[in-house]
Amino acid sequence: MGKTDKPADPAPALVDAHVHLDRFRQVREAHRTELVEDYVELISDLLVDGGEARQVDIAARMGVAQPTVAKMLKRLVRDGWVVQRPYRGVFLTPAGEQLAAECRQRHQTVERFLLALGIDIDTARRDAEGIEHHVSEATLAAFEAFVRRQEGQ
C-alpha cells in the first residue's frame, strides 16, 4: 500500500433489520435447494458414467439409507426434476437436465476459482461442493472473470 492508500472501512457489525432478514431468507432458500441440486447433479453424473441411476447407488454415494433416497426421489418426481421407471431406475426430465448442467457449471466455476487461488485440488473440490449453493450470480461472474485473467497471464 502507498502512503495515500487507506484500508477499506470495515462493514458495520449489525446491519438494518430488513437487510438482515433478507440475507437470512436467501441462506435458508439456498439450504432448501441445496439437497435437490446435489441429488439432481449426482443422478446426472450416474447416468453419464454408467447409463443408469439406481436408488441403491444414490444411497451409497450420498451416504444415506435407501428409504431416505426413496423419500427424496418422491419429492424430485413431484417437483418435476426426475422420472422413475419401474425396474429401470431414475432419469432426469428436461428441467432436471438443465438444473444439473447449471449446478455442474457453478461447481466448476467455484472449483476453478479456488484452484486459481492456490488451494489444493482435494480441498477445492470439497469446498466447492458447499460454496456452489450459496454464491450469488454476481460473485460467480467475478470468480469467472478472475480465473480468466489468471489463465490469460
N, C-alpha and C positions, 0 to 999 in steps of 0.2 A: 504494500500500500504506500502511496506517496503521502507527502505532508498534508495535502488538502483532502485526501480521501478519508471519509469517516465511515465506520461500520454502520450498516442499516440499523435503524431503531428497532428494538425487539417488539414483537406483537404484544398488545395488551394481554394481561393474564386472563381476564374474563371479558368475553365479547357480549354484545347485547343478547338478551334472552331469545329474540326471534331468530337471530343468526345461529345461536347455539342449538335451538330446536331444529332448525333446517339441517344443520350438519349431522345431528344425530339421526334424523329421518333418513338422510342419504346413506348413512352407515348401516342402519337397520335394513333398508331396502337391499343394499349390497349383500348383507348376510343372508337375506331371504333368497336371493337369486344365485348365490354362490354355489350351493349344493346342486341346484338344477344345472348350472353351467358345467360343473365338474362331471356330473353323470352324462350329460349330452356329449361333452368332449371325449370322455372315456369310451362311450358307445361308438362314436365315430372312429376313434383310434382302433378299437377292436375290429370293427367292420373292415377298415382299410388293411389291417395287419393279417387277419385270418378269415375275413369274409363273413364272420358271424359274431354276434354279441349275445352271449348266453347269460342268464341270471347268475349262474354259479361263477362264471368268470368275472362278472361285475363285482360280485360279493368279495371274491378273493382279492381283486385289485383295490377295492375301496376299504378293505379291512373291516367289513361288517357282515352280519348274518344274512342269509338268503331272505328271511321274512322282511328284513329292513329294505332290501333291494326291491322285493315284491311291492311293498308299500310305496316306495318312491316311483317305481315304474307305473303304478296306477295313476299317480299324480302327473307323471310325464305324458301318459296317454291322455288323461283328462285335459291337460293344458295344450295338447296338440304337438308336442315335440317328438313323440315316438309312436310307433305301432308295434303291437306284439302279435306274432303269428304262432299259433299252436305248433309245437314241435320244431319250430324254425327260429325262435329267438326274438330279438328286439331289433327294430330298424328305425332309422330316423325318417321323419317326414321332411318335406322340403324346408319347412320352418326350422326343424331341428338341425338339418344340414347347414342352414345359414347361421344359426346360433353357434354351432360347433366351429365353423370357419371363423366367425368373429372372435370367439374365445381363443382359438388357436393363434390368431393374429395378435391379439392383446398379449397373450403369454409370450410369444416370440419377441414382441417389441420390448416388453419389460426385461426379458432374459438378455436380449442383445444389449440393452442399456446397462444392466448390471455387469455384464462381461466387459463392456467398454470402460467401466469404472475400475476394472481390475479385480472384480470379485471372481473367485474360483468357480468352475462350472457346476460343481455339486451344490454349492451354496446359492448360486444364481438361479438354478433350476428350482430349488426348494423355495427360495424367497419369491420368485416369480409366481409360483403357484398361489400364494396368498395375495400378493400385491395386485395381480391382474384383475381381481374382482373389485378393488377399492380405488382405483385410479381413474381420474376424470379423462374425458376425451382430450381436453386441453393439455393435460400433463402427458398423456400418451403421445400427442403430437410433438411436445417438447422433447420427450425421450427419443423419438424417432429422428428429429432434427439433430439432436446431439450425436446420435450414433452415425448419422450420415456425415456430419462434419468430421468425426473421428476417423471414419473409414476413408474420407477424402484426403487425409493427410499422409 
